[in-house]
Amino acid sequence: MRVHMKSKGIVTDACYKYTSGNGTTGTCLLTNNTGQRCPSDLTLPVHYYKTKEAFKLSQNVEVIQTEIMTNGSVAAEMKNYPSFQAYKTGVYTVLPGESNKGWHAVR
């Protein structure tokens, strides 16, 4: 995710609504071509937002809290396993034998 945000960028939720869930994923409607319109609002042109620098923080809670207080929000990424698509509540745990199918990010 860090590399993708720096090299290609991401769009806003207003441009492309999050639609995954119930154990299914959609097909990406964006191709990074210029002149595209936002799938969620065809009156808006697609604009990709990129990061200048991306870096990994320590998993230490105090370090993350200091980063938020000093520089604002942080993004987190995690491996995406098939069981994550059906996850609803509680602490997510990977099922035995599952292999990584991609990445999920939150901010």
MDTraj code that builds the backbone (N, CA, C; nanometers):
import mdtraj as md
import numpy as np

residues = "MET ARG VAL HIS MET LYS SER LYS GLY ILE VAL THR ASP ALA CYS TYR LYS TYR THR SER GLY ASN GLY THR THR GLY THR CYS LEU LEU THR ASN ASN THR GLY GLN ARG CYS PRO SER ASP LEU THR LEU PRO VAL HIS TYR TYR LYS THR LYS GLU ALA PHE LYS LEU SER GLN ASN VAL GLU VAL ILE GLN THR GLU ILE MET THR ASN GLY SER VAL ALA ALA GLU MET LYS ASN TYR PRO SER PHE GLN ALA TYR LYS THR GLY VAL TYR THR VAL LEU PRO GLY GLU SER ASN LYS GLY TRP HIS ALA VAL ARG".split()
xyz = np.array([
    [0.0822, -0.1189, 0.0000],
    [0.0000, 0.0000, 0.0000],
    [0.0866, 0.1253, 0.0000],
    [0.1926, 0.1269, 0.0805],
    [0.2779, 0.2457, 0.0861],
    [0.3356, 0.2777, -0.0514],
    [0.3811, 0.1764, -0.1215],
    [0.4395, 0.1968, -0.2543],
    [0.3320, 0.2444, -0.3517],
    [0.2137, 0.1849, -0.3460],
    [0.1040, 0.2217, -0.4355],
    [0.0619, 0.3673, -0.4134],
    [0.0499, 0.4105, -0.2896],
    [0.0075, 0.5477, -0.2600],
    [0.1106, 0.6486, -0.3097],
    [0.2366, 0.6126, -0.3091],
    [0.3405, 0.7046, -0.3543],
    [0.3530, 0.7036, -0.5068],
    [0.3441, 0.5874, -0.5697],
    [0.3666, 0.5794, -0.7142],
    [0.2411, 0.6041, -0.7976],
    [0.1260, 0.5541, -0.7541],
    [0.0035, 0.5666, -0.8339],
    [-0.0999, 0.6576, -0.7709],
    [-0.1132, 0.6537, -0.6395],
    [-0.2100, 0.7368, -0.5704],
    [-0.3433, 0.6662, -0.5482],
    [-0.4306, 0.7327, -0.4734],
    [-0.5635, 0.6799, -0.4442],
    [-0.6665, 0.7906, -0.4672],
    [-0.7928, 0.7509, -0.4820],
    [-0.9009, 0.8479, -0.5008],
    [-0.9813, 0.8582, -0.3723],
    [-1.0678, 0.9593, -0.3648],
    [-1.1508, 0.9779, -0.2461],
    [-1.2690, 0.8821, -0.2466],
    [-1.3307, 0.8654, -0.1303],
    [-1.4490, 0.7815, -0.1194],
    [-1.5657, 0.8422, -0.1967],
    [-1.5694, 0.9744, -0.2077],
    [-1.6752, 1.0393, -0.2855],
    [-1.6636, 1.0024, -0.4336],
    [-1.5421, 0.9774, -0.4788],
    [-1.5188, 0.9404, -0.6187],
    [-1.5466, 0.7922, -0.6423],
    [-1.5053, 0.7095, -0.5482],
    [-1.5163, 0.5646, -0.5668],
    [-1.5555, 0.5018, -0.4336],
    [-1.6819, 0.4741, -0.4157],
    [-1.7336, 0.4178, -0.2901],
    [-1.6765, 0.2784, -0.2644],
    [-1.6506, 0.2499, -0.1370],
    [-1.6059, 0.1169, -0.0944],
    [-1.7239, 0.0216, -0.1047],
    [-1.7089, -0.0874, -0.1789],
    [-1.8216, -0.1771, -0.2034],
    [-1.7979, -0.3215, -0.1624],
    [-1.6818, -0.3537, -0.1111],
    [-1.6524, -0.4918, -0.0761],
    [-1.7325, -0.5339, 0.0459],
    [-1.7432, -0.6618, 0.0670],
    [-1.8133, -0.7135, 0.1839],
    [-1.8925, -0.8375, 0.1487],
    [-1.9483, -0.9004, 0.2492],
    [-2.0275, -1.0221, 0.2317],
    [-1.9512, -1.1321, 0.1586],
    [-1.8192, -1.1320, 0.1718],
    [-1.7391, -1.2374, 0.1112],
    [-1.7095, -1.2185, -0.0355],
    [-1.7443, -1.1031, -0.0925],
    [-1.7172, -1.0795, -0.2343],
    [-1.6386, -0.9501, -0.2519],
    [-1.5639, -0.9434, -0.3583],
    [-1.4937, -0.8204, -0.3929],
    [-1.5368, -0.7802, -0.5333],
    [-1.5381, -0.6521, -0.5572],
    [-1.5766, -0.6031, -0.6889],
    [-1.4583, -0.5985, -0.7832],
    [-1.4852, -0.5594, -0.9062],
    [-1.3814, -0.5404, -1.0064],
    [-1.3483, -0.3922, -1.0118],
    [-1.2203, -0.3589, -1.0086],
    [-1.1792, -0.2190, -1.0113],
    [-1.2204, -0.1548, -1.1426],
    [-1.2847, -0.0394, -1.1336],
    [-1.3317, 0.0323, -1.2518],
    [-1.2349, 0.1409, -1.2965],
    [-1.1250, 0.1587, -1.2224],
    [-1.0277, 0.2623, -1.2570],
    [-0.9020, 0.1988, -1.3138],
    [-0.8419, 0.2660, -1.4109],
    [-0.7230, 0.2118, -1.4758],
    [-0.6040, 0.3062, -1.4717],
    [-0.6136, 0.4168, -1.3971],
    [-0.5090, 0.5194, -1.3916],
    [-0.4928, 0.5928, -1.5243],
    [-0.5931, 0.5840, -1.6122],
    [-0.5894, 0.6606, -1.7371],
    [-0.6390, 0.8021, -1.7117],
    [-0.5873, 0.8967, -1.7853],
    [-0.6353, 1.0337, -1.7723],
    [-0.7709, 1.0471, -1.8398],
    [-0.8487, 1.1442, -1.7951],
    [-0.9783, 1.1692, -1.8551],
    [-1.0913, 1.0837, -1.8018],
    [-1.0650, 0.9988, -1.7051],
    [-1.1706, 0.9147, -1.6490],
    [-1.2635, 0.9952, -1.5605],
    [-1.3833, 0.9443, -1.5405],
    [-1.4817, 1.0028, -1.4500],
    [-1.4962, 0.9115, -1.3291],
    [-1.5313, 0.9707, -1.2149],
    [-1.5485, 0.8948, -1.0914],
    [-1.6671, 0.7991, -1.1033],
    [-1.6499, 0.6721, -1.0703],
    [-1.7610, 0.5772, -1.0764],
    [-1.8796, 0.6150, -0.9878],
    [-1.8536, 0.6796, -0.8735],
    [-1.9621, 0.7160, -0.7817],
    [-2.0319, 0.8461, -0.8215],
    [-1.9677, 0.9266, -0.9054],
    [-2.0272, 1.0518, -0.9512],
    [-1.9646, 1.0874, -1.0860],
    [-2.0336, 1.0529, -1.1927],
    [-1.9780, 1.0689, -1.3274],
    [-1.9544, 1.2144, -1.3676],
    [-2.0005, 1.3098, -1.2852],
    [-1.9734, 1.4512, -1.3154],
    [-1.8343, 1.4922, -1.2683],
    [-1.7707, 1.4099, -1.1849],
    [-1.6389, 1.4435, -1.1296],
    [-1.5269, 1.3738, -1.2057],
    [-1.4215, 1.4479, -1.2408],
    [-1.3051, 1.3809, -1.2986],
    [-1.2283, 1.3068, -1.1892],
    [-1.1630, 1.1998, -1.2259],
    [-1.0820, 1.1243, -1.1304],
    [-0.9562, 1.2036, -1.0978],
    [-0.9262, 1.2152, -0.9691],
    [-0.8016, 1.2782, -0.9246],
    [-0.7337, 1.1827, -0.8276],
    [-0.6095, 1.1480, -0.8561],
    [-0.5334, 1.0583, -0.7698],
    [-0.4498, 1.1407, -0.6721],
    [-0.4612, 1.1082, -0.5443],
    [-0.3838, 1.1739, -0.4394],
    [-0.2671, 1.0838, -0.4031],
    [-0.1473, 1.1401, -0.4067],
    [-0.0265, 1.0634, -0.3778],
    [0.0393, 1.1133, -0.2500],
    [0.1156, 1.0261, -0.1878],
    [0.1951, 1.0671, -0.0731],
    [0.3339, 1.1070, -0.1213],
    [0.3959, 1.2001, -0.0498],
    [0.5330, 1.2361, -0.0836],
    [0.6283, 1.1315, -0.0284],
    [0.6114, 1.1017, 0.0965],
    [0.6973, 1.0033, 0.1625],
    [0.6110, 0.9065, 0.2416],
    [0.6497, 0.7847, 0.2429],
    [0.5815, 0.6848, 0.3241],
    [0.6878, 0.6157, 0.4086],
    [0.6539, 0.5873, 0.5320],
    [0.7498, 0.5223, 0.6194],
    [0.6747, 0.4344, 0.7182],
    [0.7439, 0.3403, 0.7706],
    [0.6849, 0.2468, 0.8649],
    [0.7109, 0.2951, 1.0069],
    [0.6039, 0.2952, 1.0868],
    [0.6158, 0.3301, 1.2284],
    [0.6363, 0.2043, 1.3112],
    [0.6891, 0.2236, 1.4272],
    [0.6976, 0.1165, 1.5252],
    [0.5561, 0.0715, 1.5614],
    [0.5397, -0.0504, 1.6063],
    [0.4089, -0.0987, 1.6510],
    [0.3816, -0.0577, 1.7953],
    [0.4693, 0.0207, 1.8524],
    [0.4546, 0.0703, 1.9887],
    [0.3440, 0.1759, 1.9936],
    [0.2462, 0.1569, 2.0813],
    [0.1301, 0.2457, 2.0900],
    [0.1717, 0.3901, 2.1145],
    [0.2674, 0.4145, 2.2028],
    [0.3088, 0.5507, 2.2338],
    [0.3706, 0.6194, 2.1119],
    [0.4469, 0.5461, 2.0314],
    [0.5076, 0.6032, 1.9106],
    [0.3986, 0.6443, 1.8119],
    [0.2980, 0.5593, 1.7943],
    [0.1876, 0.5903, 1.7031],
    [0.1076, 0.7098, 1.7549],
    [0.0812, 0.7144, 1.8846],
    [0.0089, 0.8276, 1.9432],
    [0.0846, 0.9579, 1.9210],
    [0.2152, 0.9571, 1.9410],
    [0.2976, 1.0764, 1.9209],
    [0.2930, 1.1205, 1.7751],
    [0.3004, 1.0265, 1.6827],
    [0.2931, 1.0584, 1.5405],
    [0.1602, 1.1262, 1.5065],
    [0.0507, 1.0738, 1.5605],
    [-0.0819, 1.1318, 1.5354],
    [-0.0907, 1.2727, 1.5936],
    [-0.0427, 1.2893, 1.7168],
    [-0.0487, 1.4216, 1.7809],
    [0.0404, 1.5237, 1.7101],
    [0.1517, 1.4781, 1.6533],
    [0.2472, 1.5675, 1.5888],
    [0.2110, 1.5983, 1.4434],
    [0.1723, 1.4939, 1.3679],
    [0.1551, 1.5099, 1.2234],
    [0.0163, 1.4759, 1.1705],
    [-0.0761, 1.4373, 1.2556],
    [-0.2113, 1.4043, 1.2092],
    [-0.2305, 1.2560, 1.1868],
    [-0.3293, 1.2225, 1.1076],
    [-0.3710, 1.0829, 1.0916],
    [-0.2610, 0.9941, 1.0335],
    [-0.2732, 0.8669, 1.0586],
    [-0.1810, 0.7667, 1.0053],
    [-0.2624, 0.6636, 0.9273],
    [-0.1958, 0.5918, 0.8404],
    [-0.2599, 0.4837, 0.7657],
    [-0.1998, 0.3522, 0.8121],
    [-0.2795, 0.2487, 0.8086],
    [-0.2319, 0.1157, 0.8465],
    [-0.2673, 0.0179, 0.7354],
    [-0.1865, -0.0834, 0.7194],
    [-0.2143, -0.1859, 0.6202],
    [-0.2034, -0.3231, 0.6847],
    [-0.2765, -0.4175, 0.6268],
    [-0.2706, -0.5541, 0.6767],
    [-0.2897, -0.6508, 0.5604],
    [-0.2359, -0.7693, 0.5750],
    [-0.2583, -0.8712, 0.4738],
    [-0.4063, -0.9072, 0.4710],
    [-0.4568, -0.9363, 0.3538],
    [-0.5979, -0.9676, 0.3349],
    [-0.6125, -1.1163, 0.3029],
    [-0.6715, -1.1889, 0.3952],
    [-0.6949, -1.3323, 0.3787],
    [-0.8413, -1.3550, 0.3410],
    [-0.8752, -1.4671, 0.2761],
    [-1.0136, -1.4924, 0.2352],
    [-1.1153, -1.4756, 0.3482],
    [-1.0831, -1.5173, 0.4692],
    [-1.1780, -1.5064, 0.5800],
    [-1.2060, -1.3617, 0.6198],
    [-1.1178, -1.2687, 0.5817],
    [-1.1386, -1.1281, 0.6147],
    [-1.2618, -1.0726, 0.5430],
    [-1.2938, -1.1249, 0.4256],
    [-1.4091, -1.0774, 0.3500],
    [-1.5403, -1.1024, 0.4237],
    [-1.5446, -1.2066, 0.5088],
    [-1.6664, -1.2394, 0.5832],
    [-1.6624, -1.1870, 0.7270],
    [-1.5515, -1.1249, 0.7673],
    [-1.5342, -1.0731, 0.9030],
    [-1.6378, -0.9655, 0.9329],
    [-1.6976, -0.9698, 1.0526],
    [-1.7989, -0.8706, 1.0892],
    [-1.7645, -0.7957, 1.2178],
    [-1.7307, -0.8648, 1.3265],
    [-1.7060, -0.7972, 1.4534],
    [-1.5953, -0.8667, 1.5307],
    [-1.5507, -0.7990, 1.6377],
    [-1.4508, -0.8584, 1.7257],
    [-1.3103, -0.8453, 1.6708],
    [-1.2185, -0.9229, 1.7258],
    [-1.0791, -0.9223, 1.6828],
    [-1.0638, -1.0223, 1.5693],
    [-1.0186, -0.9751, 1.4536],
    [-1.0025, -1.0621, 1.3365],
    [-0.8842, -1.1553, 1.3573],
    [-0.9032, -1.2824, 1.3271],
    [-0.7976, -1.3827, 1.3353],
    [-0.7954, -1.4617, 1.2048],
    [-0.6769, -1.4792, 1.1495],
    [-0.6612, -1.5556, 1.0260],
    [-0.6908, -1.7031, 1.0549],
    [-0.7661, -1.7665, 0.9661],
    [-0.7954, -1.9089, 0.9813],
    [-0.6739, -1.9912, 0.9409],
    [-0.6527, -2.1066, 1.0050],
    [-0.5367, -2.1908, 0.9720],
    [-0.5357, -2.2302, 0.8238],
    [-0.4188, -2.2244, 0.7626],
    [-0.4025, -2.2679, 0.6248],
    [-0.4338, -2.1637, 0.5187],
    [-0.4798, -2.0459, 0.5584],
    [-0.5123, -1.9437, 0.4587],
    [-0.3859, -1.8759, 0.4060],
    [-0.3898, -1.8349, 0.2798],
    [-0.2771, -1.7607, 0.2233],
    [-0.3212, -1.6189, 0.1882],
    [-0.2263, -1.5276, 0.1915],
    [-0.2520, -1.3861, 0.1654],
    [-0.3061, -1.3670, 0.0243],
    [-0.4140, -1.2896, 0.0110],
    [-0.4768, -1.2625, -0.1197],
    [-0.4629, -1.1160, -0.1594],
    [-0.3891, -1.0378, -0.0830],
    [-0.3721, -0.8963, -0.1145],
    [-0.3571, -0.8156, 0.0119],
    [-0.3913, -0.6882, 0.0055],
    [-0.3727, -0.5983, 0.1177],
    [-0.4989, -0.5169, 0.1426],
    [-0.5180, -0.4757, 0.2688],
    [-0.6296, -0.3897, 0.3090],
    [-0.5686, -0.2733, 0.3855],
    [-0.6173, -0.1534, 0.3586],
    [-0.5625, -0.0352, 0.4267],
    [-0.6735, 0.0446, 0.4915],
    [-0.6394, 0.1100, 0.6011],
    [-0.7327, 0.1983, 0.6719],
    [-0.6581, 0.3245, 0.7103],
    [-0.7341, 0.4310, 0.7298],
    [-0.6734, 0.5568, 0.7755],
    [-0.7597, 0.6141, 0.8839],
])
top = md.Topology()
chain = top.add_chain()
for i, resn in enumerate(residues, 1):
    res = top.add_residue(resn, chain, resSeq=i)
    for name in ("N", "CA", "C"):
        top.add_atom(name, md.element.get_by_symbol(name[0]), res)
traj = md.Trajectory(xyz[None], top)
